[in-house]
Amino acid sequence: MPSVTLKLLDGDYVVSRLSPTAAIPAWADGEGFVSISRSDEELSILCRAERVPADIRQDGGWACLKLQGPFAFDETGVVLSVVAPLSNAGLGVFVVSTFDGDHLLVKRAAIDPAKAQLLAAGHHWME
């Protein structure tokens, strides 16, 4: 499995769910990592917690780790190398891929055990 350098991004993150026909709200854009996905069932927005209105359906308390890339599209095992040790330790994850890389979210309350598992698996932590 590849060894990956991970960088903990500033702030707490929220995954929110809106109607599949909702317009992309202005609050979605701003500092930090943002991911917007639309399917037939929903519009999902991942962004910094302080921007999401309280009346929006959401799951919060996430910390965001950036897998320092870029990684080639045909490079195999990158995401698996970080997800497997966390999953084996019983830690839930949320993964978002972009053109140049990947972001892994774990609950903020589990960041210390996640870091320990990732370091034990041979990954590197960038402060």
C-alpha positions in Angstrom: 0.0 0.0 0.0 1.2 3.5 -0.7 2.4 5.8 2.1 0.4 9.1 2.1 1.1 12.5 3.7 -2.1 13.9 5.3 -2.7 17.5 6.3 -5.4 18.4 8.8 -7.4 21.4 7.5 -8.5 24.2 9.8 -12.1 24.3 11.0 -15.0 21.9 11.6 -17.0 20.6 8.7 -20.6 19.7 8.1 -22.2 17.5 5.5 -25.6 19.0 4.6 -28.5 17.6 2.6 -30.9 19.7 0.5 -33.6 18.8 -2.0 -32.3 17.4 -5.3 -33.9 20.4 -7.1 -32.5 23.1 -4.7 -30.3 25.8 -6.0 -26.7 25.8 -4.8 -26.9 28.3 -1.8 -24.5 31.2 -1.5 -23.5 30.0 2.0 -21.8 26.9 0.5 -18.9 28.9 -0.9 -16.1 30.3 1.2 -12.9 29.3 3.0 -11.8 25.8 3.4 -12.6 22.7 1.4 -16.0 22.7 -0.3 -17.7 19.8 -2.2 -21.1 20.0 -3.9 -22.7 16.9 -5.3 -26.2 16.4 -6.8 -28.0 13.2 -7.4 -31.6 12.3 -8.2 -32.2 12.0 -4.4 -30.3 15.0 -2.9 -28.0 18.0 -3.1 -25.1 17.4 -0.7 -22.9 20.2 0.4 -19.7 19.7 2.4 -18.2 22.9 3.8 -17.0 24.6 7.0 -19.6 24.4 9.7 -19.9 28.1 10.6 -21.5 28.8 7.2 -24.4 26.3 7.3 -27.7 27.7 8.6 -29.1 25.9 11.6 -32.4 25.0 9.8 -30.5 22.9 7.2 -30.5 19.1 7.6 -26.9 18.4 8.5 -24.4 16.0 10.1 -21.6 18.0 11.8 -18.5 17.5 13.8 -16.2 16.4 11.0 -12.5 17.1 10.7 -11.1 17.2 7.2 -7.8 15.6 6.2 -6.3 16.4 2.8 -4.3 13.6 1.2 -1.3 15.5 -0.2 -1.3 14.8 -4.0 -1.8 15.1 -6.8 -2.4 11.4 -7.5 -2.8 10.0 -11.0 -6.3 8.8 -11.9 -4.8 5.3 -12.5 -2.9 5.2 -9.2 -4.4 2.4 -7.2 -4.7 1.9 -3.5 -4.3 5.5 -2.3 -7.7 5.9 -0.7 -7.8 2.3 0.5 -4.5 2.7 2.3 -6.0 5.4 4.6 -9.5 4.1 4.8 -8.6 0.5 5.7 -6.7 1.2 9.0 -9.5 3.5 10.1 -12.2 1.1 9.2 -10.3 -1.8 10.9 -10.2 0.4 14.1 -14.0 1.0 13.9 -13.7 4.6 12.9 -16.2 6.0 10.4 -15.0 8.0 7.4 -16.4 10.2 4.6 -14.3 10.4 1.5 -14.4 13.0 -1.3 -12.3 12.9 -4.4 -11.4 15.8 -6.6 -9.5 16.1 -9.9 -6.1 16.3 -8.2 -6.6 14.5 -4.9 -8.7 13.2 -2.1 -10.1 14.4 1.2 -10.9 12.2 4.1 -13.2 13.3 6.9 -13.4 11.7 10.4 -15.4 12.9 13.3 -13.5 15.6 15.2 -13.9 13.6 18.4 -12.0 10.7 16.8 -9.1 12.7 15.3 -6.5 11.6 17.9 -7.2 7.8 17.4 -7.4 8.3 13.7 -4.0 10.0 13.6 -2.5 7.2 15.7 -4.0 4.6 13.3 -2.7 6.4 10.2 0.8 6.9 11.6 0.9 3.2 12.7 -0.1 2.3 9.1 3.0 4.1 7.8 1.4 7.4 6.7 2.8 10.8 7.5 1.1 13.7 9.3 1.8 17.3 8.1 1.2 20.0 10.8 
